[in-house]
């Protein structure tokens, strides 16, 4: 079973005027990310991909479009978490059946105060209903959004119960020194992915598998340099540029700013359209982001009107 590693972009999802997913545009964007975009892999339909704002049928349609595109599914994980157990099971089963290299499972995120036993039971139920054979599962720890953390003991219990299924964790808590590093240290072989490019500077030291980042939609070539360049000097230069670009984008609401940055660098203004309930950046923030990115390595990629 192929294990995902390296620079993974949490891919943004382009939308048509009627707010349906632009499937052709999504395929083209993923192809770019895996090529000139510098990424080793893609997290399809994650937070940046606005997955929880789409219906189960919309998500399945996007998964099938990528699977039918000829892109290498060994480089894709896909978000399959949902508030409803049946939806999570259906999406996770589809990820396996279509051949994705990983299913990324959010915890159930509506009811708060779920204890560790209940969360272990929930994930175990998803796994058992889908079937463990050929199911590569990654846990998505994002307590700021989900309100339900994958505590380290929950991860350990699930890994112990399903050692060939629970392969890794995406950590969007921001606690690199505590949560991410602790999991990598205490659960050898578990693929731990922090959610920001800065962690790439610590992969060798802390044993991370790479990073899964929203801003890798834009920083991919520099993040790849930070991850895989031969010399320490080149890795440091790539890391500095990736972190610089991320810092400018992250000054604004992240999904809207990533999508507007894509509009600025591609000239396709449709990229600025998020799925409700998220809204686009206000005009003043659009201008501020364009001015900030002009001073980064992305400056020569901005369209003349930016």
C-alpha positions as CSV (number, residue, x, y, z in Angstrom):
1,X,0.0,0.0,0.0
2,X,1.4,3.4,-1.1
3,X,1.9,5.8,1.8
4,X,1.4,9.5,1.2
5,X,4.3,11.8,2.1
6,X,5.8,15.2,1.3
7,X,4.2,18.4,0.2
8,X,0.4,17.8,0.0
9,X,-1.9,20.6,-1.1
10,X,-5.3,20.9,0.4
11,X,-6.8,21.7,-2.9
12,X,-9.3,24.5,-3.4
13,X,-12.5,23.6,-5.3
14,X,-13.5,25.8,-8.2
15,X,-17.2,26.6,-8.6
16,X,-19.4,27.4,-11.5
17,X,-21.8,30.4,-11.6
18,X,-24.6,28.3,-10.2
19,X,-22.3,27.1,-7.3
20,X,-22.0,23.6,-8.6
21,X,-18.4,22.2,-8.6
22,X,-16.5,23.0,-11.8
23,X,-15.3,19.4,-12.3
24,X,-13.2,20.1,-15.4
25,X,-11.6,23.0,-13.5
26,X,-10.9,20.8,-10.5
27,X,-9.2,18.2,-12.6
28,X,-7.1,20.9,-14.3
29,X,-6.1,22.4,-11.0
30,X,-5.1,19.1,-9.5
31,X,-3.1,18.3,-12.6
32,X,-1.3,21.6,-12.2
33,X,-0.6,21.0,-8.5
34,X,1.0,17.6,-9.2
35,X,3.1,19.1,-12.0
36,X,4.3,22.6,-12.1
37,X,2.6,23.3,-8.8
38,X,5.4,21.3,-7.1
39,X,3.2,19.0,-4.9
40,X,3.8,15.4,-4.0
41,X,0.1,14.8,-3.3
42,X,-3.3,16.3,-3.0
43,X,-5.9,16.4,-0.2
44,X,-9.1,16.6,-2.2
45,X,-12.3,17.9,-0.6
46,X,-10.8,19.0,2.7
47,X,-11.4,22.2,4.6
48,X,-9.9,24.3,1.9
49,X,-11.9,22.3,-0.6
50,X,-15.0,23.3,1.3
51,X,-16.2,19.7,1.5
52,X,-18.6,20.1,4.3
53,X,-20.5,22.7,2.3
54,X,-21.3,20.2,-0.4
55,X,-23.8,17.4,-0.5
56,X,-22.8,13.7,-0.5
57,X,-23.7,13.5,-4.1
58,X,-21.6,16.5,-5.0
59,X,-18.6,15.1,-3.2
60,X,-19.0,11.7,-4.8
61,X,-19.2,13.4,-8.3
62,X,-16.0,15.2,-7.6
63,X,-14.3,12.0,-6.4
64,X,-15.4,10.2,-9.5
65,X,-14.3,13.0,-11.8
66,X,-10.8,12.9,-10.4
67,X,-10.7,9.1,-10.5
68,X,-11.8,9.1,-14.2
69,X,-9.3,11.8,-15.1
70,X,-6.2,9.6,-15.4
71,X,-4.4,11.4,-12.6
72,X,-2.4,9.2,-10.3
73,X,-4.7,8.3,-7.3
74,X,-1.7,7.0,-5.4
75,X,-1.0,10.7,-4.8
76,X,-4.5,11.6,-3.5
77,X,-6.2,11.5,-0.1
78,X,-9.8,12.6,0.0
79,X,-11.9,14.0,2.8
80,X,-14.7,11.7,3.8
81,X,-15.8,13.0,7.1
82,X,-19.4,14.0,7.7
83,X,-21.8,14.7,10.5
84,X,-24.0,11.7,9.6
85,X,-22.5,8.3,10.1
86,X,-24.1,6.9,6.9
87,X,-22.6,9.7,4.8
88,X,-19.1,9.1,6.3
89,X,-19.4,5.4,5.6
90,X,-20.6,6.0,2.0
91,X,-17.8,8.5,1.2
92,X,-15.1,6.4,2.8
93,X,-16.2,3.3,1.0
94,X,-16.2,5.2,-2.3
95,X,-12.7,6.4,-1.6
96,X,-11.5,2.8,-1.2
97,X,-13.5,1.5,-4.2
98,X,-12.3,4.3,-6.5
99,X,-8.6,3.7,-5.5
100,X,-7.7,6.8,-3.5
101,X,-4.5,6.4,-1.5
102,X,-6.2,7.7,1.6
103,X,-9.5,8.7,3.2
104,X,-9.2,11.7,5.6
105,X,-11.8,11.4,8.3
106,X,-13.0,14.3,10.3
107,X,-14.7,13.4,13.6
108,X,-18.5,13.9,13.8
109,X,-18.6,17.6,14.3
110,X,-22.0,18.7,15.4
111,X,-22.4,17.4,18.9
112,X,-19.7,18.6,21.2
113,X,-18.3,17.0,24.4
114,X,-18.0,13.6,22.8
115,X,-15.7,11.5,25.1
116,X,-12.9,9.4,23.9
117,X,-14.8,6.1,24.1
118,X,-17.6,7.5,21.9
119,X,-15.1,8.8,19.3
120,X,-13.3,5.5,19.2
121,X,-16.6,3.7,18.7
122,X,-17.6,6.1,15.9
123,X,-14.4,5.7,13.9
124,X,-14.4,1.9,14.6
125,X,-18.0,1.7,13.3
126,X,-17.0,3.6,10.1
127,X,-14.1,1.2,9.6
128,X,-16.0,-1.9,10.3
129,X,-18.9,-1.0,8.0
130,X,-16.6,-0.1,5.2
131,X,-14.3,-3.1,5.8
132,X,-10.6,-3.0,6.7
133,X,-9.3,-4.6,3.6
134,X,-7.5,-2.1,1.4
135,X,-8.8,0.9,3.5
136,X,-6.0,3.5,4.1
137,X,-7.5,5.9,6.7
138,X,-6.1,9.2,8.0
139,X,-7.6,11.0,11.0
140,X,-8.2,14.7,10.6
141,X,-7.5,16.6,13.9
142,X,-8.9,20.2,13.6
143,X,-10.5,21.0,16.9
144,X,-10.9,24.7,16.2
145,X,-13.4,23.8,13.4
146,X,-14.8,20.4,14.4
147,X,-15.0,21.1,18.1
148,X,-14.1,17.4,18.6
149,X,-10.4,16.6,19.0
150,X,-8.7,13.3,18.2
151,X,-6.9,13.2,21.5
152,X,-3.5,11.3,21.4
153,X,-5.0,8.4,23.3
154,X,-7.8,8.1,20.8
155,X,-5.3,8.0,18.0
156,X,-3.3,5.4,19.9
157,X,-6.3,3.2,20.6
158,X,-7.5,3.3,17.0
159,X,-4.0,2.6,15.7
160,X,-3.7,-0.4,18.0
161,X,-7.1,-1.7,17.0
162,X,-6.6,-1.1,13.2
163,X,-2.8,-1.1,12.7
164,X,-3.0,-1.7,8.9
165,X,-5.9,0.8,8.4
166,X,-5.1,3.9,10.5
167,X,-2.0,5.2,8.7
168,X,-1.7,8.8,9.8
169,X,-3.0,12.1,11.1
170,X,-3.4,15.5,9.6
171,X,-2.9,18.0,12.4
172,X,-4.5,21.4,11.9
173,X,-4.4,22.4,15.6
174,X,-1.2,24.4,15.1
175,X,0.4,22.6,18.0
176,X,3.4,21.3,16.2
177,X,5.7,21.0,19.2
178,X,3.1,19.2,21.4
179,X,0.5,17.3,19.4
180,X,2.3,16.6,16.1
181,X,5.7,15.9,17.5
182,X,4.2,13.8,20.3
183,X,2.3,11.6,17.9
184,X,5.4,11.1,15.7
185,X,7.5,10.3,18.7
186,X,5.1,8.0,20.5
187,X,3.6,6.1,17.5
188,X,6.5,5.2,15.2
189,X,5.4,4.6,11.7
190,X,2.3,6.8,11.9
191,X,2.4,9.4,9.1
192,X,2.0,12.8,10.8
193,X,1.2,15.9,8.7
194,X,1.1,19.3,10.3
195,X,-0.9,21.8,8.3
196,X,1.6,24.6,7.6
197,X,4.8,24.8,5.5
198,X,6.9,25.9,8.5
199,X,6.8,22.3,9.8
200,X,8.8,21.2,6.7
201,X,11.8,22.7,8.4
202,X,11.4,20.2,11.2
203,X,10.6,17.0,9.2
204,X,13.9,15.4,9.7
205,X,14.2,16.4,13.3
206,X,10.7,15.4,14.4
207,X,9.9,12.6,12.0
208,X,7.0,14.2,10.1
209,X,5.8,12.7,6.9
210,X,5.5,16.2,5.3
211,X,2.7,18.8,5.5
212,X,-0.8,19.2,4.2
213,X,-1.4,22.8,3.6
214,X,-4.1,25.1,2.2
215,X,-1.5,27.6,1.0
216,X,0.4,24.8,-0.9
217,X,-2.1,25.7,-3.7
218,X,0.3,28.6,-4.2
219,X,3.5,27.8,-2.3
220,X,4.0,24.3,-3.8
221,X,7.3,24.8,-5.6
222,X,8.9,26.6,-2.7
223,X,7.5,24.1,-0.2
224,X,8.9,21.3,-2.3
225,X,12.3,22.9,-2.3
226,X,12.1,23.1,1.5
227,X,11.2,19.4,1.7
228,X,13.5,17.8,-0.8
229,X,16.4,20.1,-1.9
230,X,19.8,18.5,-1.5
231,X,21.5,21.2,0.4
232,X,20.5,22.8,3.7
233,X,20.9,26.2,2.2
234,X,18.5,25.5,-0.6
235,X,16.0,23.9,1.8
236,X,16.2,27.0,4.0
237,X,15.6,29.3,1.0
238,X,12.6,27.4,-0.1
239,X,11.2,27.3,3.4
240,X,11.6,31.0,3.9
241,X,9.7,31.8,0.7
242,X,6.9,29.4,1.4
243,X,6.5,30.7,4.9
244,X,6.5,34.3,3.7
245,X,3.7,33.6,1.1
246,X,1.6,31.7,3.6
247,X,2.0,34.5,6.2
248,X,0.5,37.1,3.7
249,X,-2.4,34.8,2.7
250,X,-3.2,33.9,6.3
251,X,-3.8,37.5,7.3
252,X,-7.2,37.1,5.8
253,X,-9.9,34.3,6.1
254,X,-8.0,31.4,4.7
255,X,-10.3,29.7,2.2
256,X,-11.4,33.0,0.7
257,X,-7.8,34.3,0.6
258,X,-6.4,31.1,-1.0
259,X,-9.1,31.2,-3.7
260,X,-8.5,34.9,-4.4
261,X,-4.8,34.4,-4.6
262,X,-5.5,31.7,-7.2
263,X,-7.6,34.2,-9.1
264,X,-4.7,36.7,-8.9
265,X,-2.2,34.2,-10.2
266,X,-4.3,32.5,-12.9
267,X,-6.4,35.5,-14.2
268,X,-9.6,33.4,-13.7
269,X,-11.8,35.5,-11.5
270,X,-14.2,32.5,-10.9
271,X,-11.6,31.3,-8.4
272,X,-12.7,34.1,-6.1
273,X,-16.1,32.5,-5.6
274,X,-16.4,30.4,-2.4
275,X,-19.3,28.2,-1.5
276,X,-21.9,29.7,0.9
277,X,-21.8,30.2,3.9
278,X,-18.3,31.4,3.1
279,X,-18.1,34.7,1.3
280,X,-15.4,36.3,-0.9
281,X,-12.8,38.7,0.4
282,X,-14.1,42.3,0.6
283,X,-12.6,44.7,-2.0
284,X,-10.2,46.3,0.5
285,X,-8.8,42.9,1.5
286,X,-8.5,41.8,-2.1
287,X,-6.4,44.9,-2.8
288,X,-4.3,44.4,0.3
289,X,-3.6,40.7,-0.6
290,X,-2.6,41.6,-4.1
291,X,-0.2,44.3,-2.9
292,X,1.3,41.9,-0.4
293,X,1.7,39.1,-2.8
294,X,3.3,41.4,-5.3
295,X,6.3,41.6,-2.9
296,X,6.8,37.8,-2.8
297,X,8.0,35.3,-5.3
298,X,4.5,35.1,-6.6
299,X,4.7,38.7,-7.8
300,X,5.7,37.9,-11.4
301,X,2.8,35.5,-11.6
302,X,0.1,38.1,-10.8
303,X,-2.1,39.1,-13.6
304,X,-1.7,42.8,-14.8
305,X,-5.1,43.8,-13.3
306,X,-4.1,42.5,-9.8
